[in-house]
Amino acid sequence: MRFAEKLIHAVILLARIGAGLAFAVLMGAVLIQVVGRLTGYSPVWTEELTRYALLFMVALGAGLAFRTGDLVNVDVISETLPGQLPRFLRLFAAFCTAGLALYLLPHAWKYVSIGKMQTAPALGIRMDFVHFTVWLMLAGLALFGAVRVFGMLFGIDDGKPEALKED
């Protein structure tokens, strides 16, 4: 396996682990909320933690969802088109996704940096850690969009989402 493939597999593994950990934190916080409401004491910080865990779960999962085809697709229409048109549309969509995400990354970083001056009311953490999820989501979409574009251009991948490859 080449270095680039190993790197992509490592990024996929880290994103999966991160999304799984965020989901576990989300489940734990919700469980504490539910049990707390049954006992009459529900900690305030669980509301914030739930929101922040959801943000991290989405940020880490968006690139993975793009990679597997679990984001919104119109492949029902595009894949019925004749000839090389479906492939061109997949390539164009991946290029646009990667390009837009790359364009937005510096702007998202500016948003992240604003959070240094703010703290979360209940948890007391700096908001730049929370705002980082926006940058992380865009970085994941840019990375996996670029991987699809390069894979399609070099004949490594046909650009079809995993769900379509199984059909």
C-alpha positions as CSV (number, residue, x, y, z in Angstrom):
1,M,0.0,0.0,0.0
2,R,1.4,3.4,-1.0
3,F,2.0,6.2,1.5
4,A,-1.0,8.3,0.2
5,E,-3.4,5.3,0.7
6,K,-2.0,4.7,4.2
7,L,-2.5,8.4,5.0
8,I,-6.1,8.4,3.7
9,H,-6.9,5.2,5.7
10,A,-5.4,6.8,8.8
11,V,-7.5,9.9,8.4
12,I,-10.6,7.7,7.8
13,L,-9.8,5.7,11.0
14,L,-9.3,8.9,13.0
15,A,-12.5,10.4,11.8
16,R,-14.4,7.3,12.6
17,I,-12.9,7.0,16.0
18,G,-13.6,10.7,16.7
19,A,-17.2,10.5,15.5
20,G,-17.7,7.4,17.6
21,L,-16.3,9.1,20.7
22,A,-18.4,12.2,20.1
23,F,-21.5,9.9,19.8
24,A,-20.5,8.1,23.0
25,V,-20.2,11.5,24.8
26,L,-23.6,12.6,23.3
27,M,-25.2,9.4,24.6
28,G,-23.6,9.7,28.0
29,A,-24.8,13.3,28.4
30,V,-28.3,12.5,27.3
31,L,-28.4,9.6,29.7
32,I,-27.3,11.8,32.5
33,Q,-30.1,14.3,31.5
34,V,-32.8,11.6,31.4
35,V,-31.7,10.1,34.7
36,G,-31.4,13.5,36.2
37,R,-34.9,14.5,35.2
38,L,-36.2,11.3,36.8
39,T,-34.4,12.0,40.0
40,G,-35.2,15.7,40.1
41,Y,-31.6,16.9,39.5
42,S,-30.5,17.4,35.9
43,P,-27.2,19.2,35.6
44,V,-27.1,22.3,33.4
45,W,-23.9,21.4,31.7
46,T,-25.4,18.3,30.0
47,E,-27.3,20.6,27.6
48,E,-24.1,22.3,26.4
49,L,-22.2,19.1,26.3
50,T,-24.9,17.5,24.1
51,R,-24.8,20.3,21.6
52,Y,-21.0,20.3,21.4
53,A,-20.8,16.6,21.1
54,L,-23.3,16.7,18.2
55,L,-21.3,19.4,16.5
56,F,-18.1,17.3,16.7
57,M,-19.9,14.2,15.6
58,V,-21.2,16.0,12.5
59,A,-17.9,17.7,11.8
60,L,-16.0,14.4,11.9
61,G,-18.7,12.5,10.1
62,A,-19.4,14.9,7.2
63,G,-16.3,14.0,5.2
64,L,-16.9,10.3,5.9
65,A,-20.5,10.7,4.7
66,F,-19.3,12.4,1.5
67,R,-16.8,9.5,0.9
68,T,-19.4,6.8,1.3
69,G,-22.2,8.7,-0.5
70,D,-24.4,9.1,2.6
71,L,-24.8,12.8,2.1
72,V,-27.7,14.0,-0.1
73,N,-27.2,12.8,-3.6
74,V,-29.2,13.1,-6.8
75,D,-27.7,9.9,-8.2
76,V,-31.1,8.5,-9.0
77,I,-31.2,11.1,-11.8
78,S,-27.6,11.5,-12.7
79,E,-26.8,7.8,-12.9
80,T,-29.5,7.2,-15.5
81,L,-27.9,9.7,-17.9
82,P,-26.2,8.3,-21.0
83,G,-22.5,7.7,-21.6
84,Q,-19.9,9.4,-19.6
85,L,-22.2,12.1,-18.3
86,P,-22.7,10.5,-14.8
87,R,-19.0,10.2,-14.3
88,F,-18.5,13.9,-15.4
89,L,-21.3,15.0,-13.0
90,R,-19.6,13.0,-10.1
91,L,-16.3,14.6,-10.9
92,F,-17.8,18.1,-11.2
93,A,-19.7,17.7,-7.9
94,A,-16.6,16.4,-6.1
95,F,-14.5,19.3,-7.5
96,C,-17.1,21.9,-6.5
97,T,-17.4,20.4,-3.0
98,A,-13.6,20.4,-2.5
99,G,-13.2,23.8,-4.0
100,L,-15.9,25.5,-2.0
101,A,-14.7,23.9,1.2
102,L,-11.1,25.0,0.5
103,Y,-12.3,28.5,-0.2
104,L,-14.3,28.6,3.1
105,L,-11.5,27.3,5.3
106,P,-9.7,30.6,6.0
107,H,-13.0,32.3,6.7
108,A,-13.9,29.5,9.0
109,W,-10.6,29.9,10.8
110,K,-11.4,33.6,11.4
111,Y,-14.7,32.4,13.0
112,V,-12.7,30.0,15.1
113,S,-10.3,32.7,16.3
114,I,-13.2,34.9,17.5
115,G,-14.1,32.2,19.9
116,K,-10.9,32.8,21.9
117,M,-12.6,35.7,23.5
118,Q,-15.7,33.8,24.5
119,T,-16.4,31.0,27.0
120,A,-19.3,28.6,27.3
121,P,-21.7,29.6,30.1
122,A,-22.1,26.2,31.7
123,L,-19.0,24.3,30.9
124,G,-16.6,27.3,31.0
125,I,-14.6,26.1,28.0
126,R,-13.3,28.5,25.4
127,M,-15.6,28.7,22.4
128,D,-12.8,28.4,19.9
129,F,-12.7,24.7,20.7
130,V,-16.4,24.5,19.8
131,H,-16.1,26.8,16.8
132,F,-13.3,24.6,15.5
133,T,-16.0,22.1,14.4
134,V,-16.9,24.4,11.5
135,W,-13.3,24.4,10.2
136,L,-13.0,20.7,10.9
137,M,-16.1,19.9,8.8
138,L,-14.9,22.0,5.9
139,A,-11.5,20.4,6.1
140,G,-13.0,16.9,6.0
141,L,-15.2,17.8,3.0
142,A,-12.2,19.4,1.2
143,L,-10.0,16.4,1.9
144,F,-12.5,13.7,0.8
145,G,-13.7,15.8,-2.1
146,A,-10.1,16.2,-3.3
147,V,-9.4,12.5,-2.8
148,R,-12.4,11.7,-5.0
149,V,-11.3,14.1,-7.7
150,F,-7.7,12.7,-7.7
151,G,-9.0,9.2,-7.6
152,M,-11.3,9.8,-10.6
153,L,-8.6,11.7,-12.6
154,F,-6.0,9.0,-12.1
155,G,-8.4,6.1,-12.7
156,I,-8.1,4.7,-9.1
157,D,-11.8,5.4,-8.4
158,D,-14.9,5.8,-10.5
159,G,-16.3,8.4,-8.0
160,K,-19.4,6.3,-7.3
161,P,-20.5,6.3,-3.6
162,E,-20.1,3.0,-1.9
163,A,-23.8,2.3,-1.9
164,L,-23.8,2.5,-5.7
165,K,-20.8,0.3,-6.0
166,E,-22.5,-2.5,-4.2
167,D,-25.5,-2.5,-6.6
